[in-house]
Amino acid sequence: MASPGGRRQLRLGRGAVMKVLALGVALGLSAGISPGPLLALVLSGTLRGGLGVGLRVAAVPLLTDLPVIVLSVTVLSALPDRAVAAGGLVGGLFLLWPACTTLRDARTATLPRPEDPAAPGALPGPGAGSGSGLGSGLGQGLGPGQGSGPGAGSEPGPGSGPGASVRTAAGRRTVRQGVVVNLLSPHPWLFWLTTGSPLLVDAWRERPGGAVGFLVAFYALLVGSKALLALVVARTRHRMNTRVFRLLLAGSGLLLLAASALLLASFGARALG
């Protein structure tokens, strides 16, 4: 039978794991739905090449973020606890910026539509692969006849002939663009060096299961939210609801504010003490 002290330690351990999981969910969801080149490619790829293309682009961070995570965690894991806590404190302060810009952008952000794939209006937001307007990258790598206009967002159908081949080529090109965009973007590096890695290293030192849970929760929400938006775009197309998207952005901004407060509370005393 466990002693009262042992039960208390178990509760504290579970509480720490739940806190890290909650941060993974909040940060992953916010990164997943925030405007940026990768989300733009998810949506435009869905409109031009179908749901499969959008889903493949949504999964790009699972591949491109790996070297970023390995390098940043390797560097931070060699540092003492106080240095890791200082990194977490910087991460909490850093999150205030995307939280405020996301809340600001939620007032005017728009989803690209089939008749206007390069619609501007969505401003930068946080997240893996984000860093410029939602419309950025939408017109890159398009061949003749793949822009806006009749048939630009139509689904491939049986007997579609050369059109299906064109859409397939455009879809592959969009996936390649997603890989390049995420590899070259500074935002995954900023996130993992200032926020993700301090959380991950600290959780691993306290309870390895919490670190694994953070990664699973973060990427499940990051990829899952982008995939869900691709599904919505594929199903609704001409009936996309900008108001709902703005509400989602506002919610993600509030989640980022909460995550920032939690990081500052968790790491502040340890970094400054």
C-alpha positions in Angstrom: 0.0 0.0 0.0 1.4 3.4 -1.0 2.3 5.8 1.7 0.7 9.3 1.9 3.9 10.8 0.6 4.0 8.4 -2.3 0.4 9.1 -3.2 1.1 12.9 -3.1 4.2 12.4 -5.4 2.0 10.4 -7.8 -0.6 13.1 -7.9 2.0 15.8 -8.5 3.5 13.7 -11.3 0.1 13.2 -12.9 -0.6 16.9 -12.6 2.7 17.8 -14.3 1.9 15.4 -17.2 -1.6 16.9 -17.6 -0.1 20.4 -17.7 2.4 19.4 -20.4 -0.4 17.7 -22.4 -2.6 20.8 -22.1 0.2 22.9 -23.4 0.8 20.5 -26.3 -2.9 20.7 -27.2 -3.1 24.5 -27.0 0.2 25.1 -28.9 -0.6 22.5 -31.6 -4.1 23.8 -32.3 -2.9 27.4 -32.4 -0.1 26.5 -34.8 -2.4 24.4 -36.9 -5.0 27.0 -37.7 -2.9 30.1 -37.8 -2.5 31.8 -41.2 0.8 31.2 -43.0 2.3 29.7 -46.2 1.8 26.1 -45.1 -1.9 26.5 -44.3 -2.3 28.4 -47.6 -0.8 25.5 -49.4 -3.0 23.1 -47.6 -6.1 25.0 -48.6 -5.0 25.8 -52.2 -3.8 22.3 -52.7 -7.2 20.9 -51.6 -9.0 23.3 -54.0 -6.8 22.4 -57.0 -5.9 18.8 -56.4 -8.5 17.4 -54.1 -8.5 16.3 -50.4 -5.6 13.9 -50.8 -3.2 16.7 -51.7 -4.4 18.9 -48.8 -3.9 16.0 -46.3 -0.4 15.3 -47.6 0.6 18.9 -47.2 -0.9 19.0 -43.7 1.4 16.2 -42.7 4.6 17.9 -43.9 5.7 19.1 -40.4 5.9 15.4 -39.3 8.9 15.2 -41.7 10.4 18.6 -41.8 10.3 19.4 -38.1 12.4 16.3 -37.1 15.9 17.8 -37.7 14.8 21.0 -35.9 13.6 19.1 -32.9 16.7 16.9 -32.7 19.1 19.7 -33.0 17.4 22.1 -30.5 16.8 19.3 -27.9 20.4 18.1 -28.2 21.6 21.6 -27.5 19.3 22.3 -24.6 19.6 18.9 -23.0 23.3 19.6 -22.4 22.5 22.7 -20.4 21.7 22.9 -16.6 18.2 23.1 -15.3 18.4 26.9 -14.8 19.4 27.5 -18.4 16.4 25.3 -19.6 14.1 27.3 -17.3 15.5 30.5 -18.8 14.7 29.2 -22.2 11.1 28.4 -21.1 10.8 31.9 -19.7 11.9 33.4 -23.1 9.4 31.0 -24.7 6.6 32.4 -22.5 7.5 35.9 -23.5 7.8 35.0 -27.1 4.3 33.5 -27.2 2.8 36.9 -26.2 3.7 38.2 -29.7 1.9 35.5 -31.8 -1.0 35.6 -29.3 -1.5 39.3 -29.8 -1.1 39.2 -33.6 -3.4 36.2 -33.9 -6.1 38.0 -32.0 -5.6 41.1 -34.2 -5.7 39.0 -37.4 -8.8 37.2 -36.4 -10.8 40.4 -37.1 -9.9 40.4 -40.8 -8.5 37.0 -41.9 -10.1 35.3 -44.8 -10.0 31.8 -46.4 -9.0 31.5 -50.0 -11.9 30.7 -52.3 -12.0 28.7 -55.5 -12.9 31.8 -57.5 -10.1 33.8 -55.9 -7.4 31.5 -54.8 -4.9 34.3 -54.1 -7.3 36.2 -51.9 -5.3 38.4 -49.5 -6.3 39.5 -46.1 -4.9 36.9 -43.7 -1.9 38.2 -41.9 1.0 36.3 -40.3 0.4 34.0 -37.4 2.4 31.6 -35.2 3.1 28.0 -36.0 5.3 25.7 -37.8 5.8 27.0 -41.3 3.9 30.2 -40.9 5.4 33.6 -41.3 3.6 35.5 -44.1 0.1 36.2 -45.3 -2.4 33.4 -46.0 -2.3 34.2 -49.6 1.5 33.7 -49.9 2.6 30.8 -52.0 -0.8 30.3 -53.5 0.2 31.1 -57.1 3.6 29.4 -57.0 4.3 26.6 -59.3 1.1 26.7 -61.3 1.0 25.7 -64.9 -1.3 27.1 -67.5 -4.9 26.7 -66.7 -4.4 26.1 -63.0 -5.2 29.6 -61.7 -8.6 30.9 -60.8 -11.6 30.6 -63.1 -13.8 27.8 -64.3 -12.7 24.4 -63.3 -9.8 25.7 -61.1 -11.2 24.1 -58.0 -13.2 21.2 -59.6 -12.8 17.6 -58.4 -11.2 15.1 -60.8 -13.8 12.7 -62.1 -14.0 9.6 -64.1 -12.8 10.1 -67.7 -11.4 13.5 -66.9 -8.5 12.7 -69.2 -5.6 15.2 -69.4 -7.2 17.4 -66.7 -6.6 14.6 -64.1 -2.9 14.4 -65.1 -2.6 18.2 -64.7 -4.2 18.1 -61.3 -2.0 15.2 -60.2 1.2 17.1 -61.3 -0.1 20.3 -59.6 -0.8 18.3 -56.4 2.8 16.8 -56.3 4.2 20.3 -56.9 2.1 21.6 -54.0 3.4 18.9 -51.6 7.0 19.7 -52.7 6.4 23.4 -52.1 5.1 22.6 -48.6 8.3 20.7 -47.7 10.5 23.6 -49.0 8.3 26.3 -47.2 8.6 24.5 -43.9 12.3 23.7 -44.2 13.2 27.3 -45.0 10.8 29.0 -42.6 12.4 30.5 -39.4 9.3 29.9 -37.4 9.8 26.2 -36.5 13.3 27.1 -35.3 12.0 30.0 -33.2 9.3 27.9 -31.7 11.4 24.9 -30.9 14.4 26.9 -29.6 12.4 29.2 -27.4 9.3 27.3 -26.4 9.1 23.6 -27.6 12.5 22.3 -26.6 12.6 23.9 -23.1 9.2 22.3 -22.4 10.3 19.0 -23.9 13.6 18.8 -22.0 12.0 19.8 -18.7 9.2 17.3 -19.1 11.7 14.5 -20.0 13.8 15.2 -16.9 10.8 15.1 -14.7 8.8 12.3 -16.4 9.6 11.0 -19.9 6.0 10.0 -20.5 5.0 13.7 -20.2 7.5 14.6 -23.0 6.2 11.9 -25.3 2.6 13.0 -24.5 3.5 16.6 -25.3 4.9 15.7 -28.8 1.9 13.4 -29.5 -0.6 16.1 -28.5 1.2 18.9 -30.3 1.5 17.1 -33.6 -1.9 15.5 -33.4 -3.5 19.0 -33.1 -1.0 20.7 -35.5 -1.6 18.2 -38.3 -5.2 17.3 -37.4 -6.4 20.9 -37.4 -4.9 21.5 -40.8 -6.4 18.2 -42.1 -9.8 19.2 -40.7 -9.7 22.5 -42.5 -8.7 20.7 -45.7 -11.7 18.4 -45.2 -14.0 21.4 -44.6 -12.7 23.1 -47.8 -13.1 20.0 -49.9 -16.7 19.4 -48.7 -18.0 22.9 -48.7 -15.9 24.8 -51.3 -18.3 27.6 -52.3 -19.9 27.7 -48.8 -16.8 28.2 -46.7 -17.6 30.2 -43.6 -15.1 33.0 -42.9 -16.8 33.9 -39.6 -16.1 30.4 -38.2 -12.5 30.6 -39.3 -12.1 34.0 -37.5 -13.7 32.6 -34.4 -11.2 29.7 -34.5 -8.4 32.1 -34.9 -9.6 34.2 -31.9 -9.8 31.0 -29.8 -6.3 30.0 -30.8 -5.1 33.5 -29.8 -6.6 33.1 -26.3 -5.1 29.6 -26.0 -1.7 31.1 -26.8 -2.2 33.7 -24.1 -3.0 31.0 -21.6 0.0 28.9 -22.7 2.2 32.0 -22.3 0.9 32.6 -18.8 1.5 28.9 -17.9 5.0 29.0 -19.2 5.9 32.2 -17.3 4.4 30.8 -14.1 6.2 27.4 -14.5 9.7 28.7 -15.5 9.8 32.2 -14.2 10.7 31.5 -10.5 13.2 28.8 -11.5 14.9 31.0 -14.1 15.2 34.1 -11.9 15.6 32.4 -8.5 
